[in-house]
Amino acid sequence: MKKLHFILLAALLLHFTAEAQTGANNAMKQFIDGLMQKMTLDEKIGQLNLLTPGGGIPTGAVVSTDVEAKIKNGQVGGLFGVIGADKVLQAQKLAVEHSRLHIPLIFGSDVIHGHKTTFPIPLGLACSWDTALIKQTARAAAEEATADGLSWAFSPMVDICRDPRWGRIAEGAGEDPFLGSAIAGAMVRGYQMNDLRKDNTVMACVKHFALYGAAEGGRDYNTVDMSKIRMYNEYLPPYKAAVDAGVGSVMSSFNVVDDIPATGNHWLLTDLLRNQWKFNGFVVSDYTSVNEMQEHGLGDLQQVSALALKAGLDMDMVGEGFLTTLKKSLQEGKITLNDINNACRRVLEAKYKLGLFSNPYRNVSASRASVILSPDNLALSRKAAAKACVLLKNNNNVLPLQRKGTIALIGPLADSRRNMLGTWSVAGDWQKAVTLKEGIEAVAGNSVKIVYAKGANISDDTVFNKKVNVFGTEIDMGPQSPDEMLQEAIATAQNADVIVAALGEAADMSGESSSRADIGLPESQQRLLAALVKTGKPVVIVLFNGRPLTLVKERAMATAILDVWFGGTEAGNGIADVLFGNENPSGKLTASFPYSVGQIPVYYNHLNTGRPYVLGGPTKFKSDYLDIPNAPLFPFGFGLSYTSFNYSPVQLSDTILTNGKSIHATVKVTNTGNYDGEEVVQLYLRDEVASISRPVKMLKGFQKIFLKKGESKTVDFTIDAEMLKFYNNQLKLVAEPGQFLVMIGTNSDEVNTASFVYKQ
Ligand code: BGC
């Protein structure tokens, strides 16, 4: 009886929520109908224009001009790259008080991994496999961004990437669609909180739609060519997850999809996004990506602008192709008034949903300013920096470091404030970042002596350095010669008990337009490392990087490697917490580290070949290399801990799965080491026989658990038919009967297995 009551109550609640939603939609429609009746054609086209007045990072060829006059004329729908509440207010006033219809602007920004408080780069944060933590960072970013007057975050970036040459791998969650989808959803919910009218939520903008991470050769903006089946099964799921989480906007990508630029691709922006996925927000181009369709060979500015609008693009970022050509295209019958009305309505709806019409200054108040760089947010940044760390090697348990003796802290990233935030920290102030040296000095305590030397430049290649240093001197050559630095480092290391070598990339060696063909450590640092190892002291590499690197020699030479990515404002403190054992590292890689560049793309969820090479078996006429192994250097899901975990065999509650039922796969995990610690327990499945070739394993579940030393926990995964579904050759989502392998383990390579049969 009680249960029935509950069901009735829930049904009623659903009914009322749906009614309230319909009511709200009607009110919005009425309001926008009324407004659009008053709007001239020019004013409607004006809403489709997104400009940046500078002060942000101009990434394309154009920077907007005459912005003030255009706002007053009703020729601007939104601005981005305006950092600072006073500046936002000033610009909003121009629109609200000086334009004819007083339509407020929408203010966006690249809030990618935090706003002023910066969190680890997304690839690092993903390694926490902690969606609650990730959501919390998005929440904190939204709190700060809204206090700064912003309403719209150009995040999450969810492009699956299996090519670490591509610098923008730093901005996403890595190579896996399942984990990528979980993170995409968490971020959208963190930004939007299902209530855009609140004064501390921002509209999220999932990007870059679509497939941008598959650029050929890892060269940015390059051609993408992919089968539909691969798109549906492997690359599209995270965008879809963002849409399912209610993301308010989508950014189109620079690349072609089926040889049509994404920005003008009707199949992508309308058939798939709106019709199949039921997305009802608005689509913005990437920076001048409408104009760039001219370079792609799709016609002149008028032609490509019309193409983009008709494809389903609503807002044109910076290029002003819409502003300057749509009227003419309408007169010439190349587009319809309906096309313009639809786009204009979607932009106005976004503003309405954000409550900008009732309060254009909704977010800014003196009392809210204190959330920016608040102690809570800084504490979260420190925690996130620690949770992002992945322990790649730890011989002789050299880590955690002991709080005694002498530590030689050596390396170009040891005392480099400039490089702590990582790429795309538009509002972050690097001068507020904590360096590794500061973190170590603060956390080590008085009984440790710390000596320091830079040892080498990040790179000695002046041409390369000039390219990297476009946003400031991240690679600082300093007054000393490479030899002087090296000698000083050796002398400094001589009297130490352990060497901590802070090596890796400068912040902008990854990120947009930062592709690298050689993803090894630059020569200057390899030389330094070799000299440090030669001292005979244990060498702990603290690795700063925005992408997987090739580290074969480094892995062999170092005693330990802790991958710290770029940790954000509190990087130094968070890393020091891990180095000294205040935090036990629990990060797991979300992108495979290749053995060499020649192996790329290398990813765990690949298909089998007809001639798979079996480790230790014959090699001739097998799918392998003569000169390197097939396996990556570090696989997806890999990461060590200061403690150790034992996995029991996998238990299945049943060996037959039928529709509407589920089975449980359980393992008992025991902390068998000397520290309390967290472990990410990973569930993979393999569909052994299907109508298409299926990956050798696919992540289908994960749980992050905490175990005190000596403690055991049973981890339980529920498997149902939904989880077995994939897009078949007809692009239909199906689960096919047959045998499935269940694999549970500590990374994608080390798993225990069991199997079941799925019968429909
Ligand atoms: C990037 C986007 C970014 C936009 C605005 C573009 O160059 O591709 O990710 O949101 O600039 O800054």
Boltz pocket constraint, residues with backbone or C-beta under 6 A from the ligand:
constraints:
  - pocket:
      binder: B
      contacts: [[A, 57], [A, 59], [A, 60], [A, 110], [A, 154], [A, 207], [A, 286], [A, 287], [A, 512]]
      max_distance: 6.0
